[in-house]
Amino acid sequence: MPVPDYQSFMLPVLRFAGKRPQESIAIRAVIAAMAEEFSLTEADQREMLPSGASTTLGSRVGWACTYMRKAGLIESPQRAQLKITDLGRKTLATNPKTINTAFLKQFPEFQAFQNRSKAPTGDATSKESALPDKTPVELIENGYVSLRAALVTELLQRLKECTPSFFERLVVELVVKMGYGGSRADAGKAIGKAGDGGIDGIIKEDRLGLDAIYMQAKRWTDKPVGRPDVQQFQGALSGHGAIKGIFITTSTFTKEAIEYVAALRNSKIVLIDGEELAELMIEHGIGVATAAVYEVKRVDSDYFSEEE
């Protein structure tokens, strides 16, 4: 089953803590208990947030704990540990059917926390309440994913509209930024000059030129690259005694082309379609500029440790 939203973890976490009222429980033990509680598979437990910074399960259990701590139902005696409070035990004694952010609003401490978390416009509806199934981290990361997807789409459109010479220069810059082609001057001389049986360029695999990579680039806008085009490229590699190639296109590759490359045994061809090309441009800072940087900070528990 999919990993439940963070609010679904609140009551099970409180019940788990309530079984060991005198103990401080490690968060990792709580996460493991929640995985068992909801019968999550290994794949569910390994699912990562878009940033790859933490698992979805760990993040959502963590935020469930954070909100209940803000309401005073649990406390954190030490870093990465929790313990149920007297208020938490009294709350469990009422046998609540569910605990969510709406339930937590009855506690003054949580109300105060929510008031501090309101949107700066003064709107009484915060982002949290607009999307109650998302944690603040997920809201940020989902927004980032949406912005990145829009950027990929815009870059891909620009790639399809650029001139062949501009596209050639872009490919040169990309392969150099990725660590291939030697210097930019070397790569510039090597790409776009071969023109031999489907070969558009030959670049160094490393700055020392110990091996060569053959390239083909097609700036297509109206059709996908099919198996015949890739097969011709592979034939050109064989004609040069080469075994490594990169096929770049602003379009896509057909299923047959992808399957053909996957079945090759004596040579290695990497296919880069338009979407992946745009992703690589973003990753290596080509054709894009930073619009804004937001730092997300947390309390440094080590700083507040008074141990000498």
C-alpha positions as CSV (number, residue, x, y, z in Angstrom):
1,M,0.0,0.0,0.0
2,P,1.2,3.6,-0.5
3,V,2.7,5.3,2.5
4,P,-0.1,7.0,4.4
5,D,-0.2,10.8,4.8
6,Y,1.4,12.2,7.9
7,Q,-1.9,12.8,9.8
8,S,-2.7,9.1,9.5
9,F,0.4,8.3,11.6
10,M,-0.6,10.6,14.5
11,L,-2.9,8.3,16.5
12,P,-0.8,5.1,15.9
13,V,2.4,6.9,17.0
14,L,0.7,8.2,20.2
15,R,-0.7,4.7,20.9
16,F,2.8,3.2,20.4
17,A,4.3,5.8,22.8
18,G,1.5,5.2,25.2
19,K,2.5,1.5,25.6
20,R,5.9,2.7,27.0
21,P,4.9,5.8,29.0
22,Q,8.1,5.8,31.1
23,E,10.5,5.4,28.2
24,S,12.2,7.6,25.7
25,I,11.7,5.9,22.3
26,A,14.1,6.3,19.4
27,I,12.4,7.7,16.3
28,R,13.8,4.9,14.2
29,A,11.9,2.4,16.5
30,V,8.7,4.5,15.9
31,I,9.3,4.4,12.1
32,A,9.8,0.6,12.2
33,A,6.6,0.2,14.3
34,M,4.6,2.3,11.8
35,A,5.9,0.3,8.9
36,E,4.6,-2.8,10.6
37,E,1.4,-1.1,11.7
38,F,0.5,-0.3,8.1
39,S,2.0,-3.4,6.6
40,L,4.3,-1.4,4.4
41,T,6.4,-3.4,1.9
42,E,10.2,-3.0,1.7
43,A,9.6,-0.9,-1.5
44,D,7.2,1.4,0.4
45,Q,9.8,1.8,3.2
46,R,12.5,2.7,0.7
47,E,10.4,5.3,-1.2
48,M,12.3,8.6,-1.2
49,L,11.2,12.2,-1.3
50,P,12.0,13.9,-4.6
51,S,15.1,15.4,-3.1
52,G,16.4,12.0,-2.0
53,A,17.1,13.6,1.4
54,S,15.0,11.1,3.4
55,T,12.4,8.4,3.0
56,T,8.7,9.4,2.6
57,L,7.9,7.2,5.6
58,G,10.5,8.7,7.8
59,S,9.5,12.2,6.8
60,R,5.8,11.7,7.4
61,V,6.3,10.0,10.7
62,G,8.7,12.8,11.7
63,W,6.1,15.5,10.9
64,A,3.4,13.6,12.7
65,C,5.6,13.7,15.8
66,T,6.4,17.3,15.2
67,Y,2.8,18.4,15.2
68,M,1.9,16.3,18.2
69,R,4.9,17.8,20.0
70,K,3.6,21.3,19.2
71,A,0.3,20.3,20.7
72,G,2.0,19.0,23.9
73,L,1.0,15.3,23.4
74,I,4.6,14.1,23.2
75,E,8.0,15.5,24.0
76,S,11.6,15.0,22.9
77,P,13.8,14.3,25.9
78,Q,16.8,13.9,23.7
79,R,17.6,14.2,20.0
80,A,15.7,11.7,17.7
81,Q,13.7,10.4,20.7
82,L,10.1,10.9,21.9
83,K,8.1,10.3,25.0
84,I,4.4,10.6,25.7
85,T,3.4,13.4,28.0
86,D,0.7,13.5,30.7
87,L,-1.5,15.3,28.2
88,G,-0.9,12.6,25.6
89,R,-1.9,9.9,28.1
90,K,-5.1,11.8,29.0
91,T,-5.9,12.2,25.3
92,L,-5.5,8.5,24.7
93,A,-7.8,7.8,27.7
94,T,-10.6,9.6,25.8
95,N,-10.2,6.9,23.1
96,P,-10.2,9.2,20.1
97,K,-11.1,7.7,16.7
98,T,-8.5,9.8,14.9
99,I,-6.0,12.4,15.5
100,N,-5.3,15.0,12.9
101,T,-4.5,18.7,12.6
102,A,-8.2,19.6,13.1
103,F,-8.2,17.5,16.3
104,L,-5.0,19.2,17.6
105,K,-6.6,22.6,17.3
106,Q,-8.3,22.1,20.6
107,F,-4.9,22.5,22.4
108,P,-3.8,26.1,23.0
109,E,-0.1,25.2,22.3
110,F,-1.0,24.0,18.8
111,Q,-3.2,27.0,18.2
112,A,-0.3,29.2,19.0
113,F,2.0,27.2,16.7
114,Q,-0.6,27.5,13.9
115,N,-0.9,31.2,14.3
116,R,2.8,31.6,13.9
117,S,2.6,29.4,10.8
118,K,0.0,31.5,9.0
119,A,0.7,32.9,5.5
120,P,2.3,36.3,5.8
121,T,-0.6,37.8,3.8
122,G,-2.8,37.4,6.9
123,D,-5.0,34.9,5.1
124,A,-6.5,32.6,7.8
125,T,-5.9,29.6,5.5
126,S,-2.3,28.4,5.5
127,K,-0.8,26.2,2.9
128,E,-0.8,23.4,5.4
129,S,-4.6,23.5,5.8
130,A,-5.1,23.9,2.0
131,L,-3.2,20.6,1.5
132,P,-3.6,18.7,4.8
133,D,-2.2,15.5,3.4
134,K,1.2,17.1,2.6
135,T,3.9,17.9,5.1
136,P,5.7,21.3,4.8
137,V,8.7,19.6,3.3
138,E,6.6,17.8,0.8
139,L,4.9,21.0,-0.2
140,I,8.3,22.6,-0.9
141,E,9.6,19.5,-2.7
142,N,6.4,19.1,-4.8
143,G,6.7,22.8,-5.7
144,Y,10.3,22.3,-6.7
145,V,9.4,19.3,-8.9
146,S,6.6,21.3,-10.6
147,L,8.9,24.2,-11.3
148,R,11.6,21.9,-12.6
149,A,9.2,20.1,-14.9
150,A,8.0,23.4,-16.3
151,L,11.7,24.4,-16.8
152,V,12.4,21.2,-18.7
153,T,9.4,21.8,-21.0
154,E,10.6,25.4,-21.7
155,L,14.2,24.3,-22.3
156,L,13.0,21.6,-24.7
157,Q,11.0,24.1,-26.7
158,R,14.0,26.4,-26.9
159,L,16.2,23.5,-28.1
160,K,13.8,22.7,-30.9
161,E,13.8,26.3,-32.0
162,C,17.5,26.9,-31.9
163,T,19.7,26.8,-35.1
164,P,21.9,23.8,-35.9
165,S,25.0,25.7,-35.2
166,F,23.7,26.9,-31.8
167,F,22.7,23.3,-31.0
168,E,26.2,22.1,-31.9
169,R,27.8,24.6,-29.5
170,L,25.4,23.6,-26.8
171,V,26.3,19.9,-27.2
172,V,30.0,20.9,-27.0
173,E,29.5,22.8,-23.8
174,L,27.5,20.0,-22.3
175,V,30.0,17.2,-23.0
176,V,32.8,19.3,-21.5
177,K,30.8,20.1,-18.4
178,M,30.1,16.4,-18.0
179,G,33.9,15.7,-18.1
180,Y,34.3,14.5,-21.7
181,G,35.9,16.0,-24.8
182,G,39.0,17.3,-23.2
183,S,39.0,21.1,-23.4
184,R,36.2,23.1,-24.9
185,A,38.4,23.9,-27.9
186,D,39.2,20.2,-28.4
187,A,35.5,19.3,-28.2
188,G,34.5,22.1,-30.5
189,K,37.0,20.8,-33.1
190,A,35.8,17.2,-32.7
191,I,32.0,17.7,-32.9
192,G,30.2,18.5,-36.1
193,K,33.2,17.8,-38.4
194,A,33.0,14.0,-39.0
195,G,29.9,13.7,-41.2
196,D,30.7,10.1,-42.0
197,G,27.9,7.5,-42.1
198,G,25.9,8.9,-39.2
199,I,28.9,10.2,-37.2
200,D,28.6,13.9,-36.2
201,G,31.7,14.0,-34.0
202,I,34.4,12.1,-32.1
203,I,35.3,13.3,-28.6
204,K,37.8,12.2,-26.0
205,E,36.4,10.0,-23.2
206,D,38.7,11.8,-20.8
207,R,41.1,14.8,-20.9
208,L,44.0,12.4,-21.8
209,G,42.3,11.0,-24.8
210,L,42.7,7.4,-23.8
211,D,39.6,6.4,-25.6
212,A,37.1,7.9,-28.0
213,I,33.4,8.4,-28.0
214,Y,31.5,8.8,-31.3
215,M,28.5,11.1,-31.3
216,Q,25.4,11.6,-33.3
217,A,23.0,14.6,-32.7
218,K,19.6,15.1,-34.3
219,R,17.7,18.3,-33.7
220,W,14.3,16.9,-34.6
221,T,11.0,18.4,-33.8
222,D,8.4,16.4,-35.7
223,K,9.3,12.7,-35.3
224,P,11.0,10.3,-33.0
225,V,14.3,8.7,-33.8
226,G,13.7,5.1,-34.9
227,R,15.7,1.9,-34.9
228,P,17.0,2.4,-38.5
229,D,18.7,5.7,-37.5
230,V,20.3,4.1,-34.4
231,Q,21.2,1.0,-36.3
232,Q,23.0,3.2,-38.9
233,F,24.9,4.9,-36.1
234,Q,26.0,1.5,-34.7
235,G,27.1,0.4,-38.1
236,A,29.2,3.6,-38.4
237,L,30.8,2.8,-35.0
238,S,31.7,-0.7,-36.2
239,G,33.2,0.8,-39.4
240,H,35.5,2.9,-37.3
241,G,36.4,0.0,-35.0
242,A,34.6,1.9,-32.2
243,I,32.5,0.5,-29.4
244,K,31.2,3.6,-27.6
245,G,28.7,6.1,-28.8
246,I,26.2,8.8,-27.7
247,F,23.1,9.5,-29.7
248,I,21.5,12.9,-28.7
249,T,18.2,14.2,-30.0
250,T,15.7,16.9,-29.1
251,S,13.0,14.4,-30.0
252,T,12.4,11.0,-28.5
253,F,13.4,7.4,-29.3
254,T,11.0,4.8,-30.4
255,K,10.5,1.6,-28.4
256,E,12.3,-0.4,-31.1
257,A,15.3,1.9,-31.0
258,I,15.6,1.6,-27.2
259,E,15.2,-2.2,-27.4
260,Y,17.9,-2.4,-30.1
261,V,20.4,-0.5,-28.0
262,A,19.6,-2.6,-25.0
263,A,20.4,-5.8,-26.9
264,L,23.8,-4.7,-28.2
265,R,26.7,-6.9,-26.9
266,N,29.8,-5.7,-28.6
267,S,29.2,-1.9,-28.3
268,K,27.7,0.6,-25.9
269,I,25.4,3.3,-27.2
270,V,23.8,5.8,-24.8
271,L,20.6,7.4,-25.9
272,I,19.8,10.9,-24.7
273,D,16.3,12.2,-25.7
274,G,15.1,15.8,-25.4
275,E,13.8,15.5,-21.9
276,E,17.0,14.0,-20.6
277,L,19.0,16.6,-22.5
278,A,17.1,19.3,-20.8
279,E,17.6,17.7,-17.4
280,L,21.4,17.5,-18.0
281,M,21.4,21.1,-19.0
282,I,19.8,22.0,-15.6
283,E,22.1,19.7,-13.7
284,H,25.2,21.3,-15.3
285,G,24.0,24.9,-15.4
286,I,23.8,25.3,-19.1
287,G,21.2,27.7,-20.5
288,V,19.7,28.3,-17.0
289,A,20.1,30.8,-14.2
290,T,19.3,30.6,-10.5
291,A,16.1,32.6,-9.8
292,A,16.1,32.2,-6.0
293,V,17.6,30.2,-3.2
294,Y,15.6,29.3,-0.1
295,E,17.4,27.9,3.0
296,V,15.5,25.5,5.2
297,K,17.1,25.4,8.7
298,R,16.4,23.3,11.8
299,V,17.4,23.5,15.4
300,D,21.0,22.3,16.0
301,S,20.5,20.1,19.1
302,D,24.2,19.7,19.5
303,Y,24.6,23.5,20.0
304,F,22.3,23.4,23.0
305,S,24.0,20.4,24.7
306,E,25.7,21.7,27.9
307,E,28.0,18.8,28.2
308,E,31.6,19.9,28.4
